[in-house]
Amino acid sequence: MDFSLFAHMERLTPEQPHEALRSDFLGLCKIADDGGMRAIWTGEHHGMEFTIAPNPFLSIIDIAHHTQNVRLGTGTIVAPFWHPIKLAGEAAATDLMTGGRLELGIARGAYSYEYERLMPGMDAWEAGQRMRETAPLLRQLWEGDCAHEGAYFTFPSTSSAPKPVQDGGPPIWIAARDPNSFEFAVQSGFNVQVTPLWQGIDEIETLMARFNEACQGADQPRPKVMLLHHTYVGADAADVTLASHELSRYYCYFGAWFQNKRPVRQGLIEELTAEEIAGNKMMAPENMKRDLTIGTAQEVIDQIKRYEDLGYDEYSFWIDSGMSAERKRASLSRFINDVMPAFQ
């Protein structure tokens, strides 16, 4: 099994300077690179201090200047916000500037908060259709002289300039949840990224079952499948309990952003009260401890061994959590030093 890091800058209060957040983010990326992780993934979000990533290609080029070996992936590009020609060109330029280290994760997006601002009137269904039209065009544009007439885009013969360094272009990954998305990805020859969010082992097994079913009916070689999951490796039981409370708070805020009902000022959502957090039974700390990949090193090893047995090719350590930079670094270091060797 391969291992990777999934990370963003995240700002919880106005007192946190963005310069310090960038330094903390790059520090995590250096730990991942030095520790032998296969890849670093970072995504695309707009107008949200909760997840600061307006252009993942800029983030990736920044990371490339501070790392040596790790692959650099978009986790993920929000396809409806891009024209295919623009996406193909910027991805190819990023591949060139990083020496052929780019991997391209693509999704339809998730936050209606962003849809309202960048694509007013677009819903999740249309976003998915736009993604399915865009993704297959990328390889054609990288190859060159691609003309297209579709439901959302029409353009005359066009070639990506520059061309990617990697033969055939960067590997493409599709974020999938419903069976149709798995089928689209596999039939198109794309790899697959999945996240069960807070839903635990039942969802992890369901997502793998959907992937396997899509592969059985495909006339393409079996692609890779990556599991993205919130992870914390604690020093002891008390540390793990603290992490479960921190991740409970994180998912309460995640849900508030997703529901898109609270006021947002200066990119920060209205603060949740202690009563609101305590009243969110779905995101209770005991559920986080049960359903996320958190525990002492041996407990995390046991959990990931189960994912490996299911057939996942890559495990991505989702580190966004609202924790301090020090706690993130300590957990990631324990993961690299104490967990990853069990899979070598």
C-alpha positions in Angstrom: 0.0 0.0 0.0 1.2 3.5 -0.8 0.7 6.4 1.6 0.1 10.1 0.9 -0.8 13.3 2.7 -3.9 15.4 2.1 -3.6 18.9 3.5 -4.6 22.6 3.2 -4.1 25.8 5.0 -6.9 26.2 7.4 -7.7 29.4 9.4 -10.0 29.3 12.4 -9.7 32.9 13.7 -8.7 36.3 12.3 -5.7 36.4 14.6 -3.9 33.7 12.6 -1.6 35.3 9.9 -1.7 33.6 6.5 2.1 33.7 6.4 2.2 31.5 9.5 -0.4 29.1 8.0 1.6 28.8 4.8 4.8 28.0 6.8 2.9 25.4 8.8 1.5 23.9 5.7 4.9 23.7 3.9 6.4 22.2 7.1 3.9 19.3 6.9 4.7 18.8 3.2 8.4 18.6 4.0 7.8 15.9 6.7 5.8 13.9 4.1 8.5 14.2 1.5 11.3 13.4 3.9 9.3 10.5 5.4 8.9 8.7 2.0 5.2 9.3 1.4 4.3 8.8 -2.3 2.3 12.0 -2.8 0.8 15.2 -1.3 -2.7 16.1 -2.3 -4.2 19.6 -2.0 -7.5 20.9 -3.3 -9.5 23.8 -4.6 -11.8 26.0 -2.6 -13.0 29.6 -2.8 -13.9 32.3 -0.3 -13.5 29.9 2.7 -10.9 30.4 5.4 -11.9 26.9 6.6 -10.0 25.5 3.6 -7.7 28.0 1.9 -6.8 26.8 -1.6 -8.0 29.1 -4.4 -5.8 27.4 -7.0 -4.2 24.1 -6.3 -1.7 24.5 -9.1 -0.2 27.5 -7.3 -0.1 25.5 -4.1 1.6 22.6 -5.9 4.3 24.7 -7.5 5.0 26.2 -4.1 5.3 22.8 -2.5 7.5 21.7 -5.4 10.1 24.3 -4.4 10.3 22.8 -0.9 10.3 19.1 -1.6 12.3 16.7 -3.7 10.7 13.4 -4.5 7.0 13.3 -3.5 4.3 13.3 -6.2 2.0 16.4 -6.2 -1.7 15.9 -6.7 -4.8 18.1 -6.9 -7.3 16.7 -4.4 -9.3 18.0 -6.1 -9.9 20.4 -9.0 -13.5 21.5 -9.0 -14.2 20.8 -12.7 -17.3 23.0 -13.2 -15.2 26.1 -12.4 -12.8 25.4 -15.3 -12.9 25.5 -19.1 -11.3 22.3 -20.4 -8.7 24.2 -22.5 -7.7 26.3 -19.5 -7.5 23.3 -17.2 -5.5 21.3 -19.7 -3.0 24.1 -20.2 -2.5 25.0 -16.6 -2.1 21.3 -15.6 0.4 20.8 -18.4 2.3 23.9 -17.3 2.3 22.7 -13.7 3.6 19.3 -14.8 6.4 21.0 -16.7 7.3 23.3 -13.7 7.4 20.4 -11.3 9.5 18.1 -13.4 6.6 15.7 -14.2 5.4 15.2 -10.6 1.8 16.2 -11.1 -1.3 14.0 -10.6 -4.7 15.4 -11.4 -7.6 14.7 -9.1 -10.9 16.0 -10.4 -14.4 16.3 -8.7 -17.7 18.0 -9.3 -17.4 20.0 -6.0 -19.4 19.8 -2.9 -20.1 23.1 -1.3 -23.2 25.0 -2.5 -21.6 28.1 -0.9 -19.0 28.0 -3.7 -21.6 27.1 -6.4 -23.6 30.2 -5.5 -20.6 32.4 -6.0 -18.8 31.0 -9.0 -21.7 29.3 -10.9 -25.0 30.7 -9.7 -27.9 28.4 -10.4 -25.7 25.3 -10.9 -26.7 22.2 -8.8 -24.8 19.1 -8.0 -26.2 17.2 -11.0 -25.1 19.8 -13.5 -21.7 20.0 -11.8 -21.3 16.2 -12.3 -22.3 16.5 -15.9 -19.8 19.3 -16.5 -17.1 17.2 -14.8 -17.9 14.2 -17.0 -17.6 16.3 -20.2 -14.4 18.0 -19.1 -12.2 15.1 -17.8 -12.0 13.0 -21.0 -11.1 16.1 -23.0 -7.9 16.6 -21.1 -5.9 13.8 -22.6 -7.2 14.8 -26.1 -6.0 18.4 -25.5 -2.6 17.2 -24.3 -2.3 15.0 -27.4 -3.3 18.0 -29.5 -5.6 19.2 -32.2 -8.8 18.4 -30.3 -12.1 19.9 -31.5 -15.2 19.5 -29.4 -19.0 20.1 -29.5 -20.7 19.2 -26.3 -23.5 20.1 -23.9 -21.4 22.7 -22.1 -18.4 23.4 -24.2 -17.8 23.9 -27.9 -14.4 24.9 -29.4 -12.5 24.4 -32.7 -9.3 22.4 -33.0 -7.0 23.2 -30.0 -3.8 21.9 -28.5 -2.5 22.3 -24.9 0.4 24.7 -24.7 2.7 23.6 -23.2 2.5 19.8 -23.4 2.9 17.8 -20.2 6.2 16.3 -19.3 4.7 12.9 -18.5 3.8 10.6 -21.5 0.1 10.8 -22.0 -0.2 13.5 -19.4 -0.5 13.4 -15.6 -2.4 10.5 -14.1 -6.1 11.5 -13.7 -8.1 10.6 -10.6 -11.9 11.0 -10.2 -13.5 11.6 -6.8 -16.3 9.0 -6.7 -19.2 8.2 -4.4 -22.2 7.0 -6.4 -22.1 3.9 -8.6 -22.3 6.0 -11.8 -19.2 7.9 -10.9 -17.2 4.8 -10.3 -18.4 3.4 -13.7 -17.5 6.7 -15.5 -14.0 6.7 -13.9 -13.2 3.1 -14.6 -14.6 3.1 -18.2 -12.5 6.2 -18.9 -9.3 4.7 -17.6 -9.1 7.0 -14.6 -8.0 6.2 -11.1 -10.5 6.7 -8.3 -10.4 8.7 -5.0 -12.9 7.9 -2.3 -13.6 9.4 1.1 -16.1 8.0 3.6 -15.9 11.3 5.6 -17.2 10.4 9.1 -19.2 7.4 8.1 -16.8 4.6 9.2 -16.0 1.1 8.0 -19.4 0.3 6.6 -19.0 3.2 4.1 -15.4 2.2 3.4 -16.6 -1.3 2.5 -19.5 0.1 0.4 -17.2 2.3 -1.6 -14.8 -0.5 -2.4 -17.7 -2.7 -3.4 -18.9 -0.1 -5.9 -15.3 0.2 -7.3 -15.1 -3.6 -7.7 -18.4 -3.7 -9.4 -17.4 -1.0 -11.8 -14.2 -2.9 -12.6 -16.0 -6.2 -13.3 -18.0 -4.6 -16.1 -15.2 -2.6 -17.6 -13.2 -3.2 -20.8 -10.3 -1.2 -19.3 -7.5 -2.4 -17.0 -8.2 -2.1 -13.3 -7.2 1.4 -12.2 -5.9 2.4 -8.8 -8.2 3.3 -5.9 -7.3 5.6 -3.0 -8.9 5.9 0.4 -8.8 9.4 1.9 -9.6 9.5 5.6 -9.1 11.7 8.6 -6.2 10.2 10.6 -4.6 10.8 14.0 -1.8 8.8 15.6 -1.8 9.5 19.3 1.0 9.2 21.8 -1.4 7.5 24.2 -5.0 6.9 25.0 -5.5 10.3 26.5 -4.0 12.0 23.4 -6.4 9.9 21.2 -9.4 11.1 23.2 -8.3 14.7 22.8 -8.0 14.2 19.1 -11.5 12.7 18.9 -12.9 15.9 20.5 -10.9 18.1 18.1 -12.2 16.2 15.1 -15.7 16.3 16.4 -15.4 20.1 16.4 -13.9 20.0 12.9 -16.8 18.0 11.5 -19.4 20.2 13.2 -17.9 23.1 11.2 -17.6 21.0 8.1 -21.3 20.3 8.4 -22.1 23.9 8.9 -20.3 24.9 5.8 -21.9 22.2 3.8 -25.4 23.2 5.0 -24.7 26.8 3.9 -27.2 28.3 6.4 -24.9 30.3 8.7 -23.7 33.9 8.1 -20.1 34.2 6.7 -18.0 37.3 7.3 -14.5 37.8 6.0 -14.4 34.2 4.9 -15.1 32.9 8.5 -18.4 31.2 9.3 -20.3 32.4 12.3 -18.8 30.6 15.4 -20.6 27.5 16.6 -21.5 27.6 20.3 -20.4 25.0 22.7 -24.0 24.0 23.0 -24.4 23.5 19.3 -21.2 21.4 19.1 -22.3 19.3 22.1 -25.8 18.9 20.6 -24.5 17.4 17.3 -24.8 13.8 18.2 -23.8 12.6 14.8 -20.4 14.2 15.2 -19.9 13.2 18.8 -16.3 12.5 19.9 -17.1 8.8 20.6 -18.3 8.5 17.0 -15.2 10.1 15.7 -13.1 7.7 17.7 -15.0 4.8 16.3 -15.4 5.8 12.7 -12.2 7.7 11.8 -8.7 6.3 11.5 -7.5 7.5 14.9 -5.8 5.7 17.7 -2.3 4.7 19.0 0.1 3.5 16.4 -0.8 -0.2 16.6 -4.5 0.7 16.5 -4.0 2.7 13.4 -1.9 -0.1 11.8 -4.7 -2.6 12.5 -7.3 -0.3 10.9 -5.3 0.3 7.8 -4.4 -3.4 7.4 -8.2 -3.9 7.2 -8.4 -1.3 4.4 -5.5 -3.0 2.6 -7.2 -6.3 2.8 -10.3 -4.7 1.1 -8.1 -3.8 -1.8 -7.2 -0.1 -1.5 -4.0 0.8 -3.3 -3.3 4.0 -1.5 -4.1 5.5 1.9 -4.2 9.2 2.2 -3.7 10.8 5.6 -6.2 13.7 5.8 -4.7 16.0 8.3 -7.1 19.0 8.2 -8.6 19.1 11.7 -8.4 22.5 13.4 -5.6 21.1 15.5 -2.4 23.1 16.3 0.5 22.9 13.9 2.4 21.1 16.7 -0.2 18.4 17.1 -0.4 17.9 13.4 3.3 17.5 13.1 3.5 15.1 16.0 0.8 12.9 14.6 2.2 12.8 11.1 5.7 12.0 12.4 4.3 9.1 14.4 2.4 7.9 11.3 5.6 7.9 9.3 7.9 6.5 11.9 5.6 4.0 13.7 2.8 3.1 11.2 4.2 3.1 7.7 7.0 0.6 8.4 4.4 -2.0 9.2 3.5 -2.0 5.5 6.9 -2.1 3.9 
